[in-house]
Amino acid sequence: MDQLGIGDLARQTGLNPSAIRYYERMGLLPEPARLNGRRRYDAGILKRLAIVRMAQEAGLTIEEIGTLVGGFPEGTPPGDRWRELAQRKLPEVDALIGRMLNVREVLEESLQCDCLTLDTCADHGWTVDSAKASGKVGNEHRN
């Protein structure tokens, strides 16, 4: 079976060698064989790195990716692994989306700012939540 050195693996994946070593330390990748002290990876490592990238795209942390690849009993189907992690992660994602929608509202409202100084802006103490509560979204940030 063909084996890859860390430099070859880095080139094929677009990762830095330091990232590959970090993934090893964190348990996301199996310890590679060594030949004359140099890491030698089986070609199957490319699939493992593809899974790591998929998990990163899904917003999983390094710890959560470690759980995905090694934190379930042997033989646990991949679908069961993804479902369990997704069920844990979706509430975090929903909360993040809510915060980002608030950020968007604040930024959109700031487009209407005609305050003469930043101190004047600070006097408003404006946030999306306080503006919504007072029913003043869109009007209170002018002076």
C-alpha positions in Angstrom: 0.0 0.0 0.0 1.3 3.5 -0.8 2.4 5.6 2.1 2.6 9.3 2.3 5.0 11.5 4.2 3.6 14.5 6.1 4.7 16.9 3.4 2.9 14.9 0.7 -0.2 14.6 2.9 -0.1 18.4 3.5 0.2 19.1 -0.2 -2.7 16.8 -1.1 -5.0 18.2 1.6 -4.0 21.8 1.7 -3.3 21.5 5.4 -0.1 22.7 7.1 2.0 19.9 8.5 1.6 21.5 11.9 -2.2 21.1 11.6 -1.8 17.4 10.8 0.5 17.0 13.8 -2.1 18.8 16.0 -4.9 16.5 14.8 -2.7 13.6 15.8 -2.1 15.0 19.3 -5.8 15.7 19.7 -6.7 12.1 18.7 -8.4 12.9 15.4 -5.9 11.0 13.4 -4.3 7.7 14.3 -0.6 7.6 15.2 1.2 7.1 11.9 3.9 4.5 11.3 7.4 5.8 11.3 10.2 5.0 8.9 13.6 6.4 10.0 11.8 8.7 12.4 9.6 10.2 9.7 5.8 9.9 9.7 4.3 7.6 7.1 0.6 7.6 6.5 -1.5 5.1 4.7 -3.6 6.5 1.9 -6.7 5.9 4.0 -5.8 8.9 6.1 -7.2 11.1 3.3 -10.7 9.8 4.1 -10.2 10.5 7.8 -9.1 14.0 7.0 -12.2 14.5 4.8 -14.3 13.5 7.8 -12.5 16.0 10.0 -13.1 18.7 7.4 -16.8 17.8 7.1 -17.2 17.9 10.9 -15.4 21.3 10.9 -17.8 22.6 8.2 -20.7 21.4 10.5 -19.3 23.6 13.2 -18.0 20.8 15.5 -15.2 21.7 17.8 -12.0 19.6 18.0 -13.3 17.9 21.1 -16.6 17.1 19.3 -14.7 15.8 16.3 -12.7 13.6 18.6 -16.0 12.2 19.9 -17.2 11.6 16.4 -14.1 9.6 15.3 -13.3 7.9 18.6 -15.8 8.6 21.3 -18.4 6.0 20.6 -18.4 2.2 21.2 -16.8 0.2 18.4 -19.3 -0.6 15.7 -21.5 2.5 16.3 -22.8 3.4 12.8 -21.7 6.7 11.4 -25.3 7.9 11.2 -25.9 7.3 14.9 -22.7 9.3 15.7 -23.7 12.2 13.5 -27.3 12.2 14.8 -26.2 12.3 18.4 -23.7 15.1 17.8 -26.1 17.1 15.6 -28.8 16.9 18.3 -26.4 18.4 20.8 -25.1 21.0 18.4 -28.3 22.3 16.8 -29.4 24.3 19.9 -26.0 26.0 19.9 -26.4 26.8 16.2 -30.0 28.1 16.8 -28.8 30.4 19.6 -25.9 31.6 17.4 -28.3 32.4 14.6 -30.5 34.4 17.0 -27.5 36.4 18.1 -26.4 37.0 14.5 -29.9 38.2 13.6 -29.7 40.7 16.5 -26.2 41.8 15.3 -27.7 42.3 11.8 -30.5 44.5 13.2 -28.0 46.6 15.2 -25.9 47.0 12.1 -28.8 47.9 9.9 -30.0 50.4 12.5 -26.5 51.9 12.7 -26.8 52.8 9.1 -29.4 55.4 10.1 -27.2 57.0 12.8 -26.8 60.7 12.4 -25.3 61.4 15.9 -22.7 64.1 16.0 -20.4 62.3 18.4 -19.8 58.8 19.6 -20.7 60.1 23.1 -24.2 60.9 21.8 -24.5 57.3 20.5 -23.5 56.0 23.9 -26.1 58.2 25.6 -28.8 56.2 23.7 -27.6 52.9 25.3 -29.3 51.4 22.3 -29.5 47.6 21.8 -31.9 45.6 19.7 -33.5 44.0 22.8 -34.1 47.3 24.5 -35.4 48.9 21.4 -37.8 46.1 20.7 -39.1 46.2 24.3 -39.8 49.9 24.0 -41.2 49.6 20.5 -38.7 52.2 19.2 -36.7 50.1 16.7 -35.8 52.5 13.9 -36.3 55.8 15.7 -34.3 56.2 18.9 -30.9 56.5 17.4 -31.1 60.0 16.0 -29.8 63.3 17.4 
